[in-house]
Amino acid sequence: MKRERLLALIGSTILKALFLTIRLKLDDRCGISRNAFPEPSLLCFWHNRILGITYAFHRRYPKKLRRGVTVLTSPSKDGEILSQFVGAFGMGSVRGSSSRRGSRALLELVRILREGGDIAITPDGPRGPRYSLGPGVILLAQTTGTPIVLMHASFSRCFRMKTWDGFIIPLPFSTISVTVGEHINIPKDLGEAEFEQARKNLEDQLKNAAD
């Protein structure tokens, strides 16, 4: 645990310094940065865009108006590092995945949404496949009646790691462009084919934005 905390501390310190050099372009179509929609939202973006979305949160999330963002992270050691990392930027975390602590994590996410908090989910995480949207975010939207907001980050200059997701690290003095989509409501009663179509529609929208 101490090792993970140390790595997160070092990483967050370096990134805070990096973020001071970076320019943000924000296209907020649902008004979350202005708190135009005060109800909770499910913020959904690809795993390899975490740093871009974290930067946008750090710069423009209205922390005094909304009830904060909680990130779903895996129960692995990597998940612990991510949990500590997002904590350094003022975000909470819930540990869980489809294979470990899934039911407990789902109950915690439902509680946070019902208390008015936003949830951030990377639907292809924590291990991929890259750009494959799992059913969890749709199930959570159906269970709670919370709308989904698709988010995307693109980078003018960056380094892509040789990981399963091609994790993206922005370079100093670059620009991160973040798009926050409109709210998407998922009906509670969907047949199997309709559910799959809803999942594919979300996946295609995020894929089409990815570079």
Secondary structure as UniProt FT lines:
FT   HELIX           2..19
FT   TURN            20..21
FT   STRAND          23..28
FT   HELIX           32..34
FT   STRAND          42..44
FT   HELIX           47..49
FT   HELIX           50..60
FT   TURN            63..65
FT   STRAND          69..73
FT   HELIX           77..88
FT   TURN            89..90
FT   STRAND          92..95
FT   HELIX           102..114
FT   TURN            115..116
FT   STRAND          118..121
FT   TURN            123..127
FT   TURN            130..131
FT   HELIX           136..144
FT   STRAND          148..155
FT   STRAND          158..160
FT   TURN            164..165
FT   STRAND          168..170
FT   TURN            172..173
FT   STRAND          175..184
FT   HELIX           192..209
//
